[in-house]
């Protein structure tokens, strides 16, 4: 917490803009999460946001994946740890109306697609926070199943549900 004790870990985007997105409609770096001693966060290179992972050293701070929010909103990954994997939400492109649930090994870089979902708030015009919780061997969040971003919801159109996932597509189900 002091100037003397504060040091730069890594300049991911050298230059005057720093690691904030150069797109005037995008937010600053953020969404910091401590996942079992590893730092996960969103930062930019130019106008593209990325998910980063680091352990507090420049050498081991690196890009995991491109990041995008829903409907042009800032990314809201909700990083959550469960049974050796880090789970997170990401959108396939910047103006997509859905998030996809992904997982990757805590110590690896291979990202696995689990399920396309409408996650978080129901209001598509306002970007609310998305929460995910690991509990008793599963992860929980609110959402709505989607087939494709242009399709209607498969279950309960217009209504969000409590969803439980065991980390597989087959094991990602609504709780009735």
Secondary structure as the mmCIF struct_conf table of DSSP 4:
data_model
#
loop_
_struct_conf.conf_type_id
_struct_conf.id
_struct_conf.beg_label_comp_id
_struct_conf.beg_label_asym_id
_struct_conf.beg_label_seq_id
_struct_conf.end_label_comp_id
_struct_conf.end_label_asym_id
_struct_conf.end_label_seq_id
BEND BEND1 UNK A 3 UNK A 3
TURN_TY1_P TURN_TY1_P1 UNK A 4 UNK A 5
TURN_TY1_P TURN_TY1_P2 UNK A 12 UNK A 13
BEND BEND2 UNK A 15 UNK A 15
TURN_TY1_P TURN_TY1_P3 UNK A 16 UNK A 19
BEND BEND3 UNK A 20 UNK A 20
BEND BEND4 UNK A 22 UNK A 23
TURN_TY1_P TURN_TY1_P4 UNK A 24 UNK A 25
BEND BEND5 UNK A 26 UNK A 26
BEND BEND6 UNK A 29 UNK A 29
STRN STRN1 UNK A 30 UNK A 35
TURN_TY1_P TURN_TY1_P5 UNK A 36 UNK A 37
STRN STRN2 UNK A 38 UNK A 45
TURN_TY1_P TURN_TY1_P6 UNK A 46 UNK A 47
STRN STRN3 UNK A 48 UNK A 54
BEND BEND7 UNK A 55 UNK A 58
TURN_TY1_P TURN_TY1_P7 UNK A 59 UNK A 60
STRN STRN4 UNK A 62 UNK A 67
HELX_RH_3T_P HELX_RH_3T_P1 UNK A 70 UNK A 72
HELX_LH_PP_P HELX_LH_PP_P1 UNK A 73 UNK A 75
STRN STRN5 UNK A 80 UNK A 82
TURN_TY1_P TURN_TY1_P8 UNK A 83 UNK A 84
STRN STRN6 UNK A 85 UNK A 90
BEND BEND8 UNK A 92 UNK A 93
TURN_TY1_P TURN_TY1_P9 UNK A 94 UNK A 95
BEND BEND9 UNK A 97 UNK A 97
STRN STRN7 UNK A 99 UNK A 105
TURN_TY1_P TURN_TY1_P10 UNK A 106 UNK A 107
STRN STRN8 UNK A 111 UNK A 119
BEND BEND10 UNK A 120 UNK A 120
BEND BEND11 UNK A 122 UNK A 122
TURN_TY1_P TURN_TY1_P11 UNK A 124 UNK A 125
BEND BEND12 UNK A 126 UNK A 126
STRN STRN9 UNK A 133 UNK A 135
TURN_TY1_P TURN_TY1_P12 UNK A 136 UNK A 137
STRN STRN10 UNK A 138 UNK A 145
BEND BEND13 UNK A 147 UNK A 148
TURN_TY1_P TURN_TY1_P13 UNK A 149 UNK A 150
BEND BEND14 UNK A 151 UNK A 151
HELX_LH_PP_P HELX_LH_PP_P2 UNK A 152 UNK A 153
BEND BEND15 UNK A 154 UNK A 156
TURN_TY1_P TURN_TY1_P14 UNK A 157 UNK A 158
STRN STRN11 UNK A 161 UNK A 165
BEND BEND16 UNK A 167 UNK A 169
TURN_TY1_P TURN_TY1_P15 UNK A 170 UNK A 171
STRN STRN12 UNK A 172 UNK A 174
#
